[in-house]
Amino acid sequence: MVGLGGYAGLRLGEALALRWEDVDLEGGRLAVARSWSSRTKTFEKPKTGSGRRVVPIATELRALLLAHRIASGRRSGLVLGHDGLVPASSTGLRGRIYRTWKDAGLERLRFHDGRHSAVTAWLSGGAPVKVAQTIAGHARASITLDVYAHVLEGDLDVATAAMARSVERASTRP
């Protein structure tokens, strides 16, 4: 479950509402179609149209989901787990996440920190802002830029070098 934030950039409510029918392990995609609201204790549609999206599944996440699906099937006797949800239940999910991190010697982090790490990795790895915005489900690229602009600071050197090359080429033209 931790991988849904850290690899796919899902919000906690989106991870809690994810159904196996929304996960295409062979195709390497998952669909975000709803979210669990801890306030209303119900499943809700995403707040914006961009919240409803298809997210690519990293190879590492695909392996985690497959192992989780097999383990969930063994525990419940059903391949799909409780009501077809990827997390067998929302109760105790946070506790399991925190225990996993503690066992790994990590400090207690929020589920959302995984989402932040995923978007940061996409941008620092060279993904265009529009792609990161789409995968993260931000309504506008300006939201992605406002929150993650620090990741793009290294691009200033790249832009400066590109400008220098462009000026050099222009000055050598006949």
Secondary structure by P-SEA (a helix, b strand, c coil): cccccccccccaaaaaaccccccccccccccccbbbbcccccccccccccccbbbbbcaaaaaaaaaaaaaaaaaccccccccccccccccaaaaaaaaaaaaaccccccaaaaaaaaaaaaaaacccaaaaaaaaccccaaaaaaacccccccaaaaaaaaaaaaaaaaaacc
